[in-house]
Amino acid sequence: MLAALTLVMWSHGSNGKEAQSRYCAETMVCMTITSPASDASHPYTTLTPDRVLDALASIGLYGDGRLMALNSYENRVYQIHLEEPHHDQRVVVAKFYRPERWSRAQILEEHALSAELLAQDIPAVAPLVLNGATLHEAEGFAFSVSPWRGGRMPELDDFDVLESVGRFLARIHHVGAARPFSSRPALDAHSFGTEPRDWLQTHDSLPLEVQRAWHTACDEALQLVQAHPVLAGGYRDSTSEDRIEPIRRLRLHGDCHPGNILWTPTDRPDSGPHFVDLDDARSGPAVQDLWMLLSGERQQQTQQLCALLDGYEQLRPFDRRELALIEPLRTLRLIHYSAWLARRWSDPIFPINFPWFGTPDYWRGQVDMLHEQIEAMQAEPLVCG
């Protein structure tokens, strides 16, 4: 969940508030995060700039004191300038994983997928191998260090850009289909739908006046989602007895929205997309990595989808049955997102940056969106000729 937006810059050894104010004034882009001492109960409160630099020093990288916190709510991610370049890298990005979210084996599967993509010359941003490893531990955190890549979000109203992104997604999926994950979970109706719903109910996360309406709409929506075998808990691979080949699951980026694609203009070296942040990599249908790149009204989404598929199908077949999964996947993301915010509420960065969450108006809006999704899932799916 990393986007290419800068939040806060620390200048090591200077007044942090002055550095932040100066950066915000110069760029007019700033979001507030809490002081490390604001909530002593949360693990990230101990991750001060000094400790970030100490963690890098423990693996032989020495920052020159300039740190920039990047927009990542799930983890803590910092852009760091080095005193001496590491293999021509003067700037690196350090990611400190949220404790207890992923196991070590699951994080290493993320890193292995990144390495496989790079081995096929696919422009993904993978962790550096330092002291023989990509995953390190310091200050009570697991962390990795990656090269810094510049770029901007792709212009998704440009069909040439969409076609190019489609080709690269096909290449990613070709690698992803080569073997399954052994530790990382699948994207399905249980993990993104029924489990988040049940968690919200168990923890009394909804205001009393909205509980019944939300649960009724959520249950109706999940019934429609579970009508798709690849998303239902009973999914199984095909056997010789199957008359219809089921939709295939493969290793995915998992969170392929525009903020996780850094676009370099065609007149510069390494032009085109760089895919970042495989933190949400899971198994699932290929369309999961396409639908979040669609926006606007139905006609606009159809045009965008066709441009993506024009590029995708130059290199890899796409099962058009997966187009019927777009609205069910959007529904699962809607449910999962609310539960994600509720689970993370003890992290002080969340109440500050999502002050509207949890109010009766928020949940009424969610009820309305679930009703819209119920209608959308019963409508004809998008099609491309």
N, C-alpha and C positions, 0 to 999 in steps of 0.2 A: 504493500500500500504506500508505495513511495512515489511522490510526484516531483516534478522538477521545479519546485517553488521554494525559495529560501524563506526560512522563518526568522532565525535569530543568528547574529554573528557575535562570537565572543572573541575578544582580543586578549590573549593570555597575558596576565600581568598588568592589565589596565582596568579601568572601571567598566564593568560589564554593562551597566545601564547606559552609560554614555556611548559605548560602542554600539549597543542596540539602537539607541535613539538616532545616532548618526547614520547608521545603515538604513533605517526606515525612512529618514528624511531624504536621503540620496536616491533611494530606489522607489519610494512610495509603495513598497510591498513589504508588509510585515504582519505577522500574526503573533499573538502573545503566548508565551509558555511560562510556566510558573518558575519561581526561584527554586533551586534544588532543596532548600530548607522548608518549603511550604507544607509538605505532608510527609512526615518522617516515617509513616507506615508503608509507603509505596517503594518498591525496589529501585525504581529509576531516580528517586531523590538522592541516592548516593552517587549517581553517575555525574560528578562534577567535571568541568573542563580539565582540571588537573588529573583526574583519574582516567579520563579518556586518553590524554597524552601518555600517562604512565602505562596504560594497556598497550599502546602502540610501541612504546619503548621496550616492553617486555619481549617483543618479537623482532626487535632490531630496526624499527622505524622511528625516527625522531622528528616530531613536529616543530615548526619554527614559532609556534604560539598562536597561529591564526586558525581558528575553528569556525565553521559555519554549520549550524544545525539545519538539516533539510526536513522537508515536510513529510514526516513519517509518523503517524500516530501509533501504529502497532508496535514498531520497534523504535530505537533511537539511532539516528543516522547522521553522521557528521562528515562534512567536507574538510579535509585537513591538508595544509601545506607542509611539505617536508623540508627540513634543513638541507638534505642532500637527496637528489633524485634516486628513485629505485627503478632500475631498468628504464630510464627515460621518463619515469612517472614522477613529476614534481608535486602533483596533487592527487590524493587518494580519498576514497570514501570508506569510512568504517561503519559497519552495521553491528549494533549491539542487540542481540535477539531478546525478545520479551521472555522472561523466565517462565518455564513450565508451559509454554505454548507448543513447541515442537521438541521431540526427543533429538538426541544427538544423531541417531541413525536417520531420522527424517530430514534434518538439516543437511547431512552429508549427501542424501539423495538429491536434494535441490542443487548442491554444488556439482554433483556428478552429471546432472542433466546440463548444467551450464557448460561444463567442460566438453561434453559430447557435442553441444552446439558449436562451440569454438573450433573443435576439431574438424567440423564440416564447413568452416569459414562462414558461419552464420553470425551476424553481428549482435550477439548477446553480451552483456557485461557480466563477466564471471569473476569470482573471488580469485585473488592472487595466491599462488602457492608460496608460502613463507615458512622457512624452517621445516620444509617437507610436508606442510599441512595447509588446508584452507580454513579450518575451524580452530579457533584458539579460545582460551579461557583466561580471564583476568578480572579482578575486582568483583568476583561473583557472577560474571556474565560470560556467556558464549558470544564470540564476535568473529567477524570476518572483515577483510580489507579488500577492496576492489579498486581498479583504476577509475579515475574520474573521466566522464565523458560529457562533453558539452552538447547542446542541441536544444530544440524547442519542440513543442507538441506538433504533430503533423497537421497539415491543412486538410481536413477530411472532407471538405467540399470540393477538393481537387481530385477528379477521378483518376488521374495518372498516379497521384500519391496513393490512393486506395488500392490501385492495381499493384503497385510496388509492394505495399504492405501485405497484400494477399499472397504474393509470390513468396515473401519471406515467412509468412505463417505456414504455408505449405511445406517449406523446408523444415521449419521447427517441428511440424507434425510428422514429417517423414522420420525424423530422429526420435520423436516421442513414441512412435508406433513400433520402434525396433524392439523394445522390451518393456515390461510393466514396472511400476513402482512396487517395491516389496514392503515398504513401511508407511509411505504417505497415503492418506485416505482418498476415497473417491468423492466426487461431487454428486450427491444424490438427495432424494427427498427427505431422508432421515437426517443427515448431517446438516443440511441447509434449511430444513423445514420443520419436521416434527420435533427434533431435539431442541432447536431454538424456541419453538412455540411452548414446549413443555417447561423449559427453563424459565421463560418469562412468567408463566403461570405459577410455577412453584415459588418464585421469588417475589410474587405480588408486585410486578413491575408496572402494571397498568393501573391508572386511576379507576376507582370503582365504577364511575358512571360510563366508562367506555369498555370495560372488560367484556361484557356479553357481546356487544356488537363486533368487537375485534376478533374474539375467538370464533364466533359464528362465521365471519367472513374468511378467517384464516383456515378453518376446517374445510369450508367449501372449496377454497382455492387449492388446498393440498390434495383433495380428492381428485381434482382435475390434473394436477401435476403427476400424481401416482398412476394415472392411466397410461403413462409412457414407461414401458418396461426398463429402458436404460436409466431412468431416474428413480424407479421404484426399488425398494430394498430387495426384491426377489430377483433382480437381474442376474442372468447367467450367460456365459459364453455359448456360442452355437454348438450343437452336436449334429451328428449325421441324421438324427430324427427330425430336426427342425426343417420345416418347409420354407420358412422365410429367414434369411440371414439377419440377425439382430444388428442394431446400430452398434458400432464398435466403440469401445473406450480406449483412450490412449493417454499418454502423459501430456499434460497441457501446461501452458503458461499459467492459466487459471484466473488471472486478474488483468486481462489484456484490454485495459481502457486507454484512452489517448494520453493520459498522464504517465503511463508506463512505457511509452514509445518516445524516444528522443530522435528527432528528425534533423538531419544535417542537409543543408541545401545542395543541389546537384553540382554547383560550381565550386565545391570545396572537397578536400580529400575525405575519404571514407563517407561519401555522400549516401543518403538514404536513411533507413531506420536503424536504431539500436534499441533492442528490447532490454528493459531493465526490470529488476525486482521480481525474481521467481519465487518469492517468499510464499505465495499462495498456490504454487504448483500442485496439482492434483490429477487424478485420473478422471476422465469424463469424455463426453462427445466433443468432436472437433468444433462444432458451432459455438461452444462456450467462449472460444478465443476470437470469435468474429462479432457476436451480437452487440457487445459493448462499444463497438466502433460505429454503430448506427445511431442516428438521431433525427429528430424532426418528425414531420407527418409521414403517413404510410408511403406516399409516392416518393418522398425524399429518401426514406429508409430503403425502399426497393431499389432505387438507383444506386445508392451506396453499396448495398449488398451485391448487386450485379457487378459493380466495379471490383469489389473484393474477390468475388468468385471468378471473374475474368482472369485475374492474376493467379489465384489459388489453383485453378484447374489447368493452368499451363504446366504445372509441375506435379500435381497430385489430384486424384479423383476426389470429389466431394459427394457424399451421400445426401441427396436432396431431401430425403425424409427427415433429416436433422433440422430443416427449417421449421418444422412443427414444434421444435423444442425451444424456440427463441422466447416465446412468452412464458412458458413454464419456468425456464431458467431465470427470466427477469423476476418472476414471482418469488422464487426461492431466494434470490439476492435481496429482495425487499424485506422478507421475513428475517433473514439472517442478519441484515444490517441493523435492524432495531435491537435484536438480541446482542449483537456485538457492542453497540453503544452501552447497553445496560450492563453488560459484563465488565466493561472497562471503566465504569463510572468512578471507581476508587482511584484511578490514575488522574492526577490533578489537571492534566492537559485536556481531558475530555470535557468537564463542566465548563471550562473557559471557552473552548472552541465550538462547543455544541450546546449553548445555553438554552436553546429551544427544545431540547430533547426531554421527553417524559411528561410534558404538560398535556392536559386534556386536549388542547387544540392539535398538538402533534399527533396523538393517537387517533383523533377523529380524521385527520388527514390520511393516516395510514389505512383506516377503514375505507375511506373513499378510494384510495389507490388499489386496495385489494379488490374492491368491487369492479374497478376498471380492468384489473387483470383477469378477473373471472370472465368478463365479457370478451377480452382479447383472446383468452385461451380457447373460447368457443367459436371464435371467428376463423375464417380461412387464413392459413399462414401466408407469409410473404412468399412470392414466387419470382424466379428469374427464368427468362426464356433460354 
